[in-house]
């Protein structure tokens, strides 16, 4: 049943080539697990990368807002502020 659950979960299908002996089944289960771990780690890394890109943008916008507030506080001329 563990083999069936992993085969279903990883959506590799059942096909006409399937493990027959217990050694083949354990090898297949091991390969399924390794594939699942690699698959999930790739998606986790992509997710972290996208979050970091958004964090960089947020930090940039926060700095620009702070500069804008500073220019308003010191009443800097608009022509100078737009440079």
C-alpha positions, 0 to 999 in steps of 0.5 A: 500500500505504501508503494501505491500511495507514493505512486499516486502522490507523485503522479508518475503513473502505473504504466506497463513497466512496474517493479516485480520483486521487493528489491525493485519495489524498495528501489522505486519507493526510494526514487519516488521519495528522492524525486519528491524531496527534490521537487519540493525543494526546487519550488521552495527555493523559487518561492523564497527567491520571489519573496526576496525580490519583493522585499528588495522592492519594498525596501526601495519604496520605503527609502524613496518615501523617506526621502520624499518626506525629508524633502517635504520637511525641509521644503526643498524647491520642486525643481531640485527635488525632482532631480 
